[in-house]
């Protein structure tokens, strides 16, 4: 009898522990997860229904693993935005760059490439010392190792398998796949057809050898440079910040150099290198390395893609003006690494195309620690990556971002682009230059602000992220933007705090078209979302897009095929967790949880509001469940957690 | 003399061949130039698209081989333009398209099957049956879909077999086709597919079952209401609500008292939709007894929707 009791006791304890363990390990579900499962059950759907096969189309060698994985489980995009948001640590841009690099793993890539490992011979210092300060020389020496050896050799290893003709193709024809010309709107039907065929030919050419290009070594070299260089630079910065004699000691030199002696042998005095003092300096031309200790400086920079090289620019203070005289200047990694670190001041970054945080077969990183800054550029700018990474990190200040196309968090083939803005009421504008002649007479392509883009149906695209943590921000765009993507890509816009204003016309605010993924997440604040159509949670053609607003009293306005709409077997989801919200639409027949029929079956459109006293025009209604006259969509406006009656009745 | 005759004969053959080649080139050139417009996507050329499609379609069967060549295109707009034109050519296009089902390129075969399904000519049935088990699943999907759209009873066996395909989009095509062909023998299988892991299969199975013999369907659904796969019973409620017989209503009433509040909601909502004017006085008694607030709200919402005429019949 005793043994039976013992067995029962042991079993009971075992069960109790197991129960406790499962309680401890079970993560509480987020409201939006509960909401999605709840609505889908009501509609006879399951969360597993939203999944897309990799072989819906001919698989290609350019697909990123993260995109393929998320296509299989698109609802995981929500957790993934959280992961991206937490990737930054103040003053350490290398952390964000390192994690973005991880995301560029190919679908079937098992091993990532490393930076060129220099031998002792490679690193033999061949320079004489010009400056007498130990820390200054340490910084210069580190930079020289990377500029002269590690980065160029890494580039060589990345492009090793290519012929001279193929390298020239990447420099010229491939670039044309991203460049648009304003005069295209005036071409005849034959002219446009011919242009299309030329671009198809370029793409066909790329497909023959593009999978052999592995830019991992270049990107790894750039990240490794930042990891090693930043701590040493901080010591020099501390000395420069202390002012007076300490700062001057940084610039002390070892002695007199006669005029007839070449400075090429002296560290920091090589051609393409410049060390600037605390006053106002003007830098004009194609530089390799600039370290400026302060002052309101003027940079007029150029770059020749036919002669690629690293460009490292560090400016420790002052209101600076950076102007790109050519494309590929200003924090542009073009077959190389381009890094610009600006630590203080209200700065102006005025680039042409492929600049201001552009990675084109390389890594371009712009880090701005402080100040109210302005960023201007044309195409492939402000956090744009193609076969590489383009990164803009702006830690604080009221900033203005202005660009035409493929910008502000844009990822193309095997590329990732990100803007990570930490603080300040910022404004983002993308568009207004290149007309969307396919769809409209008077609207402009944006393809920006968290936008991923691939070449349908040849090559999968990349990752475009726009992360903004604080401030009342404004986002303006026209066609394709704000957490959107096209063809096997991922576009993400995450805004953590502030009363934000989102304006766009079409394919925006959580939109995905043609086997791809898009998400917009806004955490806090009373936000306004406005647009015409195919937005606010719309997935078209085996795509999934999510728009999630977690807090605040928000206002949503759209005309049609929006606010939780699935089209051509896609899935579109709009979720608002909290607040008294207003939803305005023009066409009640394809909004508020709508799915249309294509290929003989339906799409999925989900509209979810989980609390608050909400107002609607259209199909939706406060405190209501509905199924729209569609295949297959519906919505609900419920109180997920009933109000505490005692609290609610308080005067 | 013989040599002269030979020379003249060869010359004549060359001349004829040249004329044929020229003729072919002329036709192809004409199609190509019109096709540039027919496949144009830009908004400013939209008014020219339909006339260009019509002009190519007017060339009839002669245009088909060259159009089939274009089916290899990677451009979605060109692909759609070819399908539209083939559909406009209609039955005269079928003989060559059936031949093209035997081509090696799976991509072309799948698109040819698609076009044949849109043309809806029974002359294509036997040809389509030859590729119904094609190793490329996209071909199977388009072929089964085409057999359903054509509606020829010779396609029944192939469609019924495809209900068990391992690829979800092929099963989807088969459930749709089963409804179009009204394959009553497939009812038990279709009821089972109400619990499929892919929503495209579940929902199209539901739609197909509404096309079948209702007495047979009712028996199969009632048998399956207790399925461990709760999706079968939940969608079964929707189906019973559409069948609307007394037996169906009795089953729904029983389900509206189920332990699971979600099942109660599915059954009660189906009863509300099946009886929009509440002839059976179901609503008051259900709401008085229902304790789950979400289930109550679902039913109250359904009542408000039928009252306002806002019900979604498609579900």
Interface residues (C-beta under 8 A of the other chain):
Chain A: X38 X41 X42 X43 X44 X45 X46 X48 X49 X58 X189 X190 X192 X193 X196 X200 X437 X438 X439 X440 X441 X456 X457 X458 X569 X599 X600 X601 X602 X604 X619 X623 X624 X625 X626 X627 X628 X629 X630 X631 X632 X634 X638 X642
Chain B: X36 X37 X40 X41 X42 X43 X44 X45 X48 X74 X75 X76 X107 X145 X169 X172 X173 X176 X197 X198 X199 X200 X202 X203 X204 X231 X234 X235 X238 X262 X265 X266 X293 X294 X297 X298 X301 X302 X304 X305 X310 X311 X312 X313 X314 X315
